[in-house]
Amino acid sequence: MTGLAGELFVAAELLKRNLQTSITFGNAKQIDLLAHNSKTGIHFAIQVKALRAKNYFLIGHGRIQEDHMYVFVLLNKPDEAVQYFIVPGEILAKKPEGFGPYFQDQTFPGIHPKFLTKFASAWHYFEAAST
């Protein structure tokens, strides 16, 4: 339920920002959402990682796609605001040292939200053609 909740929250935020958005419901491997910015003509393949409370967002081994957008969602408790961290895959792939010591862990690679603070609510990445 956490993953689906994260995808729905992100889809709602993208739609609110006038991006055409579709949820794949698992029908597209490694893509949770597809979005299109009709102003710029740019299409986005989006992977959503969601947590209910601060912990590590798990990342699959060798699965960072440079051409994808990653949206990390911290759902928080029911009357607390949802937090979003938007990171282009290119940044994750080319600057892994900036995402903490466990980002490249061989067993359970992950990112703690404290390493994502500069990407908080960075929805502007969905406006630009490149990072």
C-alpha positions as protocol buffer text, in pm:
chain_id: "A"
residue {
  index: 1
  type: MET
  ca { x: 0 y: 0 z: 0 }
}
residue {
  index: 2
  type: THR
  ca { x: 289 y: 237 z: 66 }
}
residue {
  index: 3
  type: GLY
  ca { x: 415 y: 216 z: -292 }
}
residue {
  index: 4
  type: LEU
  ca { x: 72 y: 272 z: -443 }
}
residue {
  index: 5
  type: ALA
  ca { x: 6 y: 564 z: -207 }
}
residue {
  index: 6
  type: GLY
  ca { x: 335 y: 722 z: -314 }
}
residue {
  index: 7
  type: GLU
  ca { x: 253 y: 679 z: -683 }
}
residue {
  index: 8
  type: LEU
  ca { x: -92 y: 832 z: -639 }
}
residue {
  index: 9
  type: PHE
  ca { x: 43 y: 1132 z: -445 }
}
residue {
  index: 10
  type: VAL
  ca { x: 308 y: 1196 z: -712 }
}
residue {
  index: 11
  type: ALA
  ca { x: 54 y: 1157 z: -994 }
}
residue {
  index: 12
  type: ALA
  ca { x: -172 y: 1409 z: -822 }
}
residue {
  index: 13
  type: GLU
  ca { x: 112 y: 1660 z: -784 }
}
residue {
  index: 14
  type: LEU
  ca { x: 210 y: 1624 z: -1151 }
}
residue {
  index: 15
  type: LEU
  ca { x: -150 y: 1664 z: -1266 }
}
residue {
  index: 16
  type: LYS
  ca { x: -182 y: 1971 z: -1043 }
}
residue {
  index: 17
  type: ARG
  ca { x: 117 y: 2112 z: -1230 }
}
residue {
  index: 18
  type: ASN
  ca { x: -55 y: 2050 z: -1566 }
}
residue {
  index: 19
  type: LEU
  ca { x: 155 y: 1751 z: -1672 }
}
residue {
  index: 20
  type: GLN
  ca { x: -37 y: 1475 z: -1845 }
}
residue {
  index: 21
  type: THR
  ca { x: 23 y: 1173 z: -1621 }
}
residue {
  index: 22
  type: SER
  ca { x: -48 y: 802 z: -1640 }
}
residue {
  index: 23
  type: ILE
  ca { x: 3 y: 538 z: -1372 }
}
residue {
  index: 24
  type: THR
  ca { x: 144 y: 211 z: -1508 }
}
residue {
  index: 25
  type: PHE
  ca { x: 13 y: -7 z: -1220 }
}
residue {
  index: 26
  type: GLY
  ca { x: 312 y: -236 z: -1266 }
}
residue {
  index: 27
  type: ASN
  ca { x: 257 y: -290 z: -1638 }
}
residue {
  index: 28
  type: ALA
  ca { x: 587 y: -120 z: -1732 }
}
residue {
  index: 29
  type: LYS
  ca { x: 893 y: -269 z: -1569 }
}
residue {
  index: 30
  type: GLN
  ca { x: 1087 y: -8 z: -1365 }
}
residue {
  index: 31
  type: ILE
  ca { x: 846 y: 272 z: -1457 }
}
residue {
  index: 32
  type: ASP
  ca { x: 572 y: 375 z: -1214 }
}
residue {
  index: 33
  type: LEU
  ca { x: 441 y: 683 z: -1393 }
}
residue {
  index: 34
  type: LEU
  ca { x: 460 y: 834 z: -1737 }
}
residue {
  index: 35
  type: ALA
  ca { x: 424 y: 1208 z: -1772 }
}
residue {
  index: 36
  type: HIS
  ca { x: 424 y: 1459 z: -2053 }
}
residue {
  index: 37
  type: ASN
  ca { x: 477 y: 1833 z: -2028 }
}
residue {
  index: 38
  type: SER
  ca { x: 272 y: 1975 z: -2316 }
}
residue {
  index: 39
  type: LYS
  ca { x: 441 y: 2316 z: -2284 }
}
residue {
  index: 40
  type: THR
  ca { x: 791 y: 2178 z: -2343 }
}
residue {
  index: 41
  type: GLY
  ca { x: 700 y: 1858 z: -2529 }
}
residue {
  index: 42
  type: ILE
  ca { x: 915 y: 1655 z: -2288 }
}
residue {
  index: 43
  type: HIS
  ca { x: 816 y: 1304 z: -2180 }
}
residue {
  index: 44
  type: PHE
  ca { x: 919 y: 1159 z: -1844 }
}
residue {
  index: 45
  type: ALA
  ca { x: 955 y: 803 z: -1722 }
}
residue {
  index: 46
  type: ILE
  ca { x: 922 y: 822 z: -1343 }
}
residue {
  index: 47
  type: GLN
  ca { x: 1019 y: 584 z: -1067 }
}
residue {
  index: 48
  type: VAL
  ca { x: 856 y: 647 z: -730 }
}
residue {
  index: 49
  type: LYS
  ca { x: 1011 y: 532 z: -402 }
}
residue {
  index: 50
  type: ALA
  ca { x: 785 y: 576 z: -98 }
}
residue {
  index: 51
  type: LEU
  ca { x: 821 y: 545 z: 279 }
}
residue {
  index: 52
  type: ARG
  ca { x: 571 y: 598 z: 558 }
}
residue {
  index: 53
  type: ALA
  ca { x: 838 y: 726 z: 801 }
}
residue {
  index: 54
  type: LYS
  ca { x: 1203 y: 838 z: 776 }
}
residue {
  index: 55
  type: ASN
  ca { x: 1418 y: 543 z: 688 }
}
residue {
  index: 56
  type: TYR
  ca { x: 1624 y: 444 z: 386 }
}
residue {
  index: 57
  type: PHE
  ca { x: 1464 y: 447 z: 42 }
}
residue {
  index: 58
  type: LEU
  ca { x: 1576 y: 116 z: -108 }
}
residue {
  index: 59
  type: ILE
  ca { x: 1728 y: 126 z: -454 }
}
residue {
  index: 60
  type: GLY
  ca { x: 1772 y: -188 z: -662 }
}
residue {
  index: 61
  type: HIS
  ca { x: 2126 y: -294 z: -761 }
}
residue {
  index: 62
  type: GLY
  ca { x: 2243 y: -130 z: -1081 }
}
residue {
  index: 63
  type: ARG
  ca { x: 1895 y: -8 z: -1161 }
}
residue {
  index: 64
  type: ILE
  ca { x: 1948 y: 366 z: -1180 }
}
residue {
  index: 65
  type: GLN
  ca { x: 1830 y: 477 z: -1522 }
}
residue {
  index: 66
  type: GLU
  ca { x: 1987 y: 805 z: -1630 }
}
residue {
  index: 67
  type: ASP
  ca { x: 1687 y: 895 z: -1845 }
}
residue {
  index: 68
  type: HIS
  ca { x: 1434 y: 846 z: -1564 }
}
residue {
  index: 69
  type: MET
  ca { x: 1314 y: 1087 z: -1299 }
}
residue {
  index: 70
  type: TYR
  ca { x: 1313 y: 958 z: -941 }
}
residue {
  index: 71
  type: VAL
  ca { x: 1061 y: 1090 z: -694 }
}
residue {
  index: 72
  type: PHE
  ca { x: 1120 y: 990 z: -333 }
}
residue {
  index: 73
  type: VAL
  ca { x: 806 y: 1031 z: -125 }
}
residue {
  index: 74
  type: LEU
  ca { x: 795 y: 1050 z: 252 }
}
residue {
  index: 75
  type: LEU
  ca { x: 427 y: 996 z: 335 }
}
residue {
  index: 76
  type: ASN
  ca { x: 458 y: 1079 z: 707 }
}
residue {
  index: 77
  type: LYS
  ca { x: 172 y: 1036 z: 953 }
}
residue {
  index: 78
  type: PRO
  ca { x: -192 y: 1107 z: 849 }
}
residue {
  index: 79
  type: ASP
  ca { x: -217 y: 1480 z: 940 }
}
residue {
  index: 80
  type: GLU
  ca { x: 141 y: 1564 z: 838 }
}
residue {
  index: 81
  type: ALA
  ca { x: 238 y: 1698 z: 499 }
}
residue {
  index: 82
  type: VAL
  ca { x: 381 y: 1460 z: 243 }
}
residue {
  index: 83
  type: GLN
  ca { x: 741 y: 1538 z: 144 }
}
residue {
  index: 84
  type: TYR
  ca { x: 873 y: 1498 z: -209 }
}
residue {
  index: 85
  type: PHE
  ca { x: 1234 y: 1479 z: -328 }
}
residue {
  index: 86
  type: ILE
  ca { x: 1279 y: 1490 z: -707 }
}
residue {
  index: 87
  type: VAL
  ca { x: 1611 y: 1370 z: -849 }
}
residue {
  index: 88
  type: PRO
  ca { x: 1695 y: 1317 z: -1216 }
}
residue {
  index: 89
  type: GLY
  ca { x: 1843 y: 973 z: -1278 }
}
residue {
  index: 90
  type: GLU
  ca { x: 2143 y: 1137 z: -1444 }
}
residue {
  index: 91
  type: ILE
  ca { x: 2240 y: 1300 z: -1114 }
}
residue {
  index: 92
  type: LEU
  ca { x: 2195 y: 976 z: -918 }
}
residue {
  index: 93
  type: ALA
  ca { x: 2408 y: 785 z: -1170 }
}
residue {
  index: 94
  type: LYS
  ca { x: 2687 y: 1040 z: -1215 }
}
residue {
  index: 95
  type: LYS
  ca { x: 2720 y: 1171 z: -857 }
}
residue {
  index: 96
  type: PRO
  ca { x: 2658 y: 868 z: -634 }
}
residue {
  index: 97
  type: GLU
  ca { x: 2893 y: 996 z: -364 }
}
residue {
  index: 98
  type: GLY
  ca { x: 2642 y: 1270 z: -283 }
}
residue {
  index: 99
  type: PHE
  ca { x: 2376 y: 1025 z: -167 }
}
residue {
  index: 100
  type: GLY
  ca { x: 2537 y: 876 z: 140 }
}
residue {
  index: 101
  type: PRO
  ca { x: 2746 y: 572 z: 227 }
}
residue {
  index: 102
  type: TYR
  ca { x: 2471 y: 316 z: 164 }
}
residue {
  index: 103
  type: PHE
  ca { x: 2372 y: 433 z: -183 }
}
residue {
  index: 104
  type: GLN
  ca { x: 2623 y: 194 z: -340 }
}
residue {
  index: 105
  type: ASP
  ca { x: 2594 y: -80 z: -76 }
}
residue {
  index: 106
  type: GLN
  ca { x: 2626 y: -427 z: -228 }
}
residue {
  index: 107
  type: THR
  ca { x: 2354 y: -584 z: -11 }
}
residue {
  index: 108
  type: PHE
  ca { x: 2080 y: -322 z: 34 }
}
residue {
  index: 109
  type: PRO
  ca { x: 2157 y: 0 z: -151 }
}
residue {
  index: 110
  type: GLY
  ca { x: 1954 y: 292 z: -23 }
}
residue {
  index: 111
  type: ILE
  ca { x: 1931 y: 665 z: 35 }
}
residue {
  index: 112
  type: HIS
  ca { x: 1835 y: 833 z: 362 }
}
residue {
  index: 113
  type: PRO
  ca { x: 1613 y: 1144 z: 324 }
}
residue {
  index: 114
  type: LYS
  ca { x: 1885 y: 1360 z: 485 }
}
residue {
  index: 115
  type: PHE
  ca { x: 2087 y: 1317 z: 164 }
}
residue {
  index: 116
  type: LEU
  ca { x: 1795 y: 1439 z: -47 }
}
residue {
  index: 117
  type: THR
  ca { x: 1721 y: 1774 z: 120 }
}
residue {
  index: 118
  type: LYS
  ca { x: 1854 y: 1983 z: -172 }
}
residue {
  index: 119
  type: PHE
  ca { x: 1603 y: 1802 z: -396 }
}
residue {
  index: 120
  type: ALA
  ca { x: 1301 y: 1878 z: -174 }
}
residue {
  index: 121
  type: SER
  ca { x: 1001 y: 1976 z: -388 }
}
residue {
  index: 122
  type: ALA
  ca { x: 1229 y: 2019 z: -692 }
}
residue {
  index: 123
  type: TRP
  ca { x: 936 y: 2002 z: -933 }
}
residue {
  index: 124
  type: HIS
  ca { x: 1124 y: 2237 z: -1168 }
}
residue {
  index: 125
  type: TYR
  ca { x: 1299 y: 1931 z: -1313 }
}
residue {
  index: 126
  type: PHE
  ca { x: 974 y: 1854 z: -1490 }
}
residue {
  index: 127
  type: GLU
  ca { x: 996 y: 2189 z: -1674 }
}
residue {
  index: 128
  type: ALA
  ca { x: 1351 y: 2162 z: -1810 }
}
residue {
  index: 129
  type: ALA
  ca { x: 1480 y: 1952 z: -2097 }
}
residue {
  index: 130
  type: SER
  ca { x: 1798 y: 1859 z: -1913 }
}
residue {
  index: 131
  type: THR
  ca { x: 1946 y: 1860 z: -1563 }
}
